[in-house]
Amino acid sequence: MSVLKRAAVVGLGGQAQEDHLPGLADCQFAGLVAVCDTDPDRAAAQAAAYAVPGFTDLKVLLDEARPDFVIAAVPHHAGREVIQACAAAGVHVMKEKPFATDPGEAAELAALCASAGIELMVTVQRRFHPIYTAALQLLEQIGTPYLVEGRYTFHCPDPAAGWRGRAELAGGGCLMDMGYHLIDLLFWYLGLPDRVLADTSARAAPGVDYDAEDTALVHLAYDSGLYGSLLISRSAGPKTERLTVTGPRGAVVVERGAVRWLDPAGALIESLTREPAWPAAAAAQIDCFCRVLDGQRPNPSGPSAHLAHAAFLAAAYASRATATTCDPKEFLA
């Protein structure tokens, strides 16, 4: 039996509190030994809630708590510093998406992890949820896909708030942040597109100064003839998360807690649902990472796999800036 891994959570915002900390409590192969946040009150509150030491300095945590791995759920601009500190200490990292804010940073961090001999896994939880795995199997039933349509939207009352409203800190807006999950599903199911044409806007809060897009529309095309689009917005309700892939034998519609296989006319052939829909995915991902560290399983979401994500995002933002179609492969570092 594997020795229980020592885990620390760095960055104690909503993602950590809703996913990573409960996930650690439910997983089989790791236990929480410390938490860290630059906000001392937040660090103290979560330390008390989970009965572990709390820190405001990552290097002190690494020296005193000596975790086997860190779960990093920090603002996008702080990710590089966390990975660098962990690499210097020989500590493995599970990193909340995105892996990096641009292709250059992605290549740099991938090289750093390789040279330091640490594993890094990006937290794309949908790959560890049975509904999304079932969708991958059902896609084999619809023939060669020719259309893909993705939508991920919800209403944030203040899209300008905090670091997420500033492109300099976030690296981008909704496309870089929440859109990362939809992009990862697209790559998992269908691969990297050959062309993208994108536009974005930051106009959901008139008169407010922010430049990280609240809405993005990306048109996609593959040389195979597959085409489609992704609509992502953190200002437009209702809350929707859906990816539909259509082929000559029907369509697969995957949502957060359900997947449906439809015939070409739209009639239901098969459906699968799962309740509760979410907490188990975080625990499954942590357990998978522990197996990776034990050499029992290959890393399914390592740095090299996420160079394509950075390239796709760079191509989309370049397309928006130039009002032209861009090839994501040209942005691979």
Stockholm file with secondary structure:
# STOCKHOLM 1.0

chainA/1-333         MSVLKRAAVVGLGGQAQEDHLPGLADCQFAGLVAVCDTDPDRAAAQAAAYAVPGFTDLKVLLDEARPDFVIAAVPHHAGREVIQACAAAGVHVMKEKPFATDPGEAAELAALCASAGIELMVTVQRRFHPIYTAALQLLEQIGTPYLVEGRYTFHCPDPAAGWRGRAELAGGGCLMDMGYHLIDLLFWYLGLPDRVLADTSARAAPGVDYDAEDTALVHLAYDSGLYGSLLISRSAGPKTERLTVTGPRGAVVVERGAVRWLDPAGALIESLTREPAWPAAAAAQIDCFCRVLDGQRPNPSGPSAHLAHAAFLAAAYASRATATTCDPKEFLA
#=GR chainA/1-333 SS CCCCEEEEEECCSHHIIIIIHHHHHHCSSEEEEEEECSSHHHHHHHHHHHTSCEESCHHHHHHHHCCSEEEECCCGGGHHHHHHHHHHHTCEEEEESCSCSSHHHHHHHHHHHHHHTCCEEEECGGGGSHHHHHHHHHGGGSCSCCEEEEEEECCCSCTTSSGGGCHHHHSSSTTTTTHHHHHHHHHHHHCCCSEEEEEEECCSSTTCCCCSCSEEEEEEECTTSCEEEEEEESSSCSCEEEEEEEETTEEEEEESSEEEEECTTSCEEEEEECSSCSHHHHHHHHHHHHHHHTTSSCCTTCGGGGHHHHHHHHHHHHHHHHTSCBCGGGGCC
#=GC SS_cons         CCCCEEEEEECCSHHIIIIIHHHHHHCSSEEEEEEECSSHHHHHHHHHHHTSCEESCHHHHHHHHCCSEEEECCCGGGHHHHHHHHHHHTCEEEEESCSCSSHHHHHHHHHHHHHHTCCEEEECGGGGSHHHHHHHHHGGGSCSCCEEEEEEECCCSCTTSSGGGCHHHHSSSTTTTTHHHHHHHHHHHHCCCSEEEEEEECCSSTTCCCCSCSEEEEEEECTTSCEEEEEEESSSCSCEEEEEEEETTEEEEEESSEEEEECTTSCEEEEEECSSCSHHHHHHHHHHHHHHHTTSSCCTTCGGGGHHHHHHHHHHHHHHHHTSCBCGGGGCC
//
